[in-house]
Amino acid sequence: MLYGAALVAASSENSQLISRSIDNIEIRATNSDGTQRPTAGFIMKVWPAVVAACLFGISGTIHWIHFFRIGHRYMLTLTIGMTCMTLGMVMRIVDHYSPYSLGIYIVEDLFVLLSPCAFLATEYMLLSRLANSLGRDIADDCLLIPSLRITKIFVWSDVITFWVQASGGGMSVNSNLSSAGTTVAMIGLVLQLISFALFTLLLISFGFKVRSRHPEAWGVRSEESILSVAGPFKTSTITNWKILYYTMCLTCVGILIRCIFRIAEFAGGYFGYLSTHEGYFYLLDSLPLWVAMTLYCFLWPSRFINKYEADGAARGTPTAVPLVENNKYSSSYRNY
């Protein structure tokens, strides 16, 4: 809830900054020949937005089905994020028919920018829960940061960097503050990339340490394969925690691609080549995010995590959740 409140406040600040700049964008809203330029710098195409809206909408619907069938409130970040991304694509369709409307462009841009923040928050929460599911001793030994602090540190980092981006984005719309706004927004984007890159290294390091220091946990015996357990409507328990671990690694790749693209896009300027050629947006932003988050349609994280985890999280106490079959590990792992 704290994360959501911070994002709402940040988006409100961004909207206020942009709205105060409306009177100062006339210079940037005209072409060299004096004709009016669309707010986005180009007229958005309908068909790719329709395809993207359908893809995100279908995946988001499957996420909501999983959420209501299996539960766990922390997965709301993913379901809400997919819903917002779908609305962002719908707003791109609306923008096509009102390309000179600053209000429509602001709403579309906020939806597209806010959604990945929710995806990042999902990754942050999953790592701490996955680590604790193997036992407190493994979590403490193999995580470079205490599990209770992972979500707090990285979510606050995400919120802060978003505030920086929101401030820079609002300033960049104002022709008088365009240069400073671009610099501020770039700082926010770079900091966000660094933050998530550090999280990805933390995730990879965790896997390597479990493999080297706790081979009994890494070498869990299971007849399950990805093909046997993956499915958009399956609710059966998955006992091989490594399937979720590898899935998270793949989703991090998609998010990193998107972060790098955003930096390159913003570095080119408000009306730069990448910003005004939306094919790159779909190829290097929307597609990687959709592929990454759609993986959870087939391997819903709550299928790996026992319901007792929620009780432990509510008490503020790390709780080991048996992702593996009973008696598979030594008794010391079952005592947590």
Secondary structure, 3 states (H helix, E strand, C coil): CHHHHHHHHHHHHHHHHHHCCHHHCCCCCECCCCCECCCCCCCCCHHHHHHHHHHHHHHHHHHHHHHHHHCCHHHHHHHHHHHHHHHHHHHHHHHHHCCCCHHHHHHHHHHHHHHHHHHHHHHHHHHHHHHHHCCHHHHHHHCCCCHHHHHHHHHHHHHHHHHHHHHHHHHHHCHHHHHHHHHHHHHHHHHHHHHHHHHHHHHHHHHHHHHHHCHHHHCCCCCCCHHHHCCCCCCCCCCCHHHHHHHHHHHHHHHHHHHHHHHHHHHCCCCCHHHHCHHHHHHHHHHHHHHHHHHHHHCCHHHCCCCHHHHHHHCCCCCCCCCCCCCCCCHHHHCC
